[in-house]
Amino acid sequence: MSNRNTCLIFAHRGASREAADDLDAGGGAIAENTRAAFNKALQYPIDGIETDVQLSLDEVPVLWHDWELDKLGHPGKCIDDFNFAQLEQMDFAGYSSPDALPEGALSLQEFIDSFRGRCRLDIELKRRDGESRQRLETKILKMLAIIGASSADDVFISSFSLPGLIFAHQHAPDLPLYYLLSGHHTQADVEQFMVEHGFLAGFCLPIDIHNDSIAKLLRDNGKGVGVYTCNSVEEIQKALDLKVNILITDYPQLALRMRDS
């Protein structure tokens, strides 16, 4: 039976992994969180895109996942060691393939302007170890100014930072917020989070720890559930069987084919 109406397929940081593996179709490596990766993802009938946001030295929200910029030839340096003008001069695409077209840093503003309305967007708020609360809050306010304090189902924020989500809710009570869980979390943790932070629209958890009991708990309490990162046939099928709302994958074409079969 198809889960077409209940399971949304989100391309994890674009479609970089699938493009690299699709050699028979003339594919090639594409760097994640780049314009090329998002445009590749949108060649499939995906429901959404997941991406990551950090803050430049001059407080511009920028798309980047890793804590450091080693891939770009700046070992030990971070996004917030450079201002946005400097980041625009770097090549965020070239590390994936010598044939990749150069791309400077992609700001959250450009991402929203380019891709909002074409699919749903999962904006992951990143918080680096040692980052001050003041800088975290500045980043959130900058993100909210770009996204808008109120959103329907087209854009939501996810994060491993519960303090960050609490702060975001205080300033944008209508914006859907998803708490990202880790492998050590248990069903008891989920129950406690729901009691203490009822504003959460849902949870996004590793597919490894998701099960029937957690699925029923979240469903019975009206919470959305997303799972990451479902890359194998077995992981994708498990997510579909558990009727998750959002399935995040590096292989959106495979997930779409299985969901719609």
N, C-alpha and C positions, 0 to 999 in steps of 0.2 A: 504494500500500500504506500502511496506517495505521501510525504510529509510537506508537500508544497505549501500548504496554507499555514503551517505552524513553524517551520524552520527556515530562518533566513541565513543565507550563505554570505559570509564576510571574508573578503580577501585580506590576508594578514600582511600589512605594510605594502599592499599592492600585490602584484602577481610575479614577483621576482623569482621565486623558486621554481614555479611551474614553467616559466619562460626558459629558464636555464636547462631544464630537463626535457623540454620539448624540441629536441634536436632534429627529429624526423620531420618536423613541421617548419624547419628553418629557424628555430628559436635560438636564443643566446642569452647569456647571463645579463640580468638587469639588477641594478642596485636597488635595495628596498627603500621605501619612503621617498621615491623620486617621481617626477612627473611621468617618466617612461613606465615605471612600475604601475602607477595608477591607471594610466591610459591603457596599458596591457590588460589590467584587470577588467576594465570596462569593455573590452572586446567580448567578454562573456556576459551572459545575463545575470550578473551577480546582484545581490540585494544591498550589499554595503561594503565599505572599506574601513579597515582599522589602521590607525596611524599613531605616532608618538610625538609628544610636544615637550620641548625644553625651552630655555630662555637664554638669549644671547646676552653678552656683557651690557649692551645698551637696551636690554629689556624688550627685545622683539621675540615673540613666540616662534620657534623654529622647529621643523620636523626632523627628528633624529632619534634613534633608539639607543645606541651604545652610550655608556657613560663617557668614554673617551673617543678621541679622533684618530686613533692609531691607523685605521683604514685609510685615512686621508693623508697620512704622512706626518701627523703631529702627535707622536707618542706622548702620553701623559697629559695632554691638553684636552680641555673639555669645550663644549659649546659656549659656556659662559666665560671662557678666556678670550673670546673674540667678539667684536661688535658685528652687527649684521652686514655692514658693507664689506668687511673682511671675509665673512662667511660666503657672501655672494661671489667672491673671487676664487673660492676653492672649488674643486671638482668633486661633487658628491656622487658622481656616477662612474667615474673612471676606474675605481678599484675593482669593479665587478668584471670588467672586460676591456681590453685595449681598444675594442671597436665601439664602445659605448660613446654616445654623444655627450660632451661635457655638460654638466648641470651645476649651477650654483645652488646655494642653500634655498630650500623652499620654505617660505614663511607660512604660518597658519592662515594669515589673511589671504594669500594667494591660493592656498589649498581650498579654503571655504569658497572663495569667489569662483574657482574653476570647477569644483566637483559637487558642491551642494546643489541639490535638485536633480542630480544625475543618478544618485543612489544615497542610501543612508550612510552616515558617517559616525564612527566610533573614535572619539578623540581621547587617547590615553594621556592623562596627566602624569608626567614623570617627576619623581622626587629623588634627587641624588643624596646619598649618605653625606651628612655634614652640611647639607643645604639649610640655610637659616629659615626660620618660620616666616620672617618678613619677606624673603625672596620668594618663598613658596606662595605666599598670599598675593604678592605682586604679579606673579605668573598667572595665578588663577583669575585675578581681576582683568588682566590683559586678555586672557582667553575668553572670558565672559563678554568682554566688550566686542570681540570679534564675532563670537557665536550668537550672542544675544541672550539676554537673561531668561527668555522664555522660548521653549522649543517644543515642537510636537514630536513625532517619532523619527524625524529625519536626521537629527543630531543628538548625540548624548555623550557624556563624559564618563570615562572609566578610570580607575586608579587603584594602585596598591596602597596609596596614602589615605587612610581613613580621616586623619585631621584635615587633609586637603579637601576631601569630599564634604566634610562637615562645614568647612568654610565656604565652599562653593554653594551649598544649599542655603546658607544664611543670606547670600547675595543673589541667588537665582533659585527661589523655591520651586519654580515650575519646571526647571531643567532636569530631565531624567539623569540619574547618577547611578553607576554600577560599581560595586566594590569588587575589586579583583582579589581573589583568594589564591593562596599558595598550597602546595602539596601537603603541608602539615596541618591544615585546617580540617576540622571535623564537623559532623552534623551538629554537635552541641555548640560549636562556635557559631555556626550559621544561625541557630536558634537565638543565641545571645545577641548577635548583631541585629537581628530583626526586632528584638525587644527594645534594645537601646537606641537603634537608629532606624526608626520606622520610615523615615523619609526616603530611604534607598529604594530605587525603582527595581533593582535586582542585583544579582551576583553573577560574576563570571569566574569560573573555576577550571582548574586543569581537568581534562577529560579523564585522567587516571583516577581521580577521587570522586567523580560523579557516579551516582547510583540511584536505584529506584526509590530508596527512602528519602534521599535529599530532593529528588525530583518531585515527589509527592508533597514534601514539606513546603517547597517553594511555590508549587502550583496551588496548594490549599490556602496559602497566604497571599496569593495574588502577586507574587514577585516574578519578574522576568529572570530567565536563566540563560547564560551564555557559556560556552565551553571553548577552551583553547588547548593546544593548537593541534587540531585534528588533521593529521597528514597521511595516515595509513587507511587502507580500506576498513580495517577492524575498528579504528578510532572513529571514523566517519559513521560507520554503521551503528556503533554504540550510541553516538549522539542522536542519530535519527530514531533509534529504538526508544531512547529516553525522552523523545519529543521535546528537545531543547528549543528555545526560541531563536537563539543565535549560535551558529556554528562558525568558528574562526579557523581558517585553514590557509596553508601556503599553496594548496592545490584546489583552487575554486572550481576549475573545470571538472575535476574528478568528483568533488562533492555535489556539484549541480547534477551531474549525470546520475549519481546514486540516488539523490533526493527525488529526482523527477522520473526515475525508472518505474 
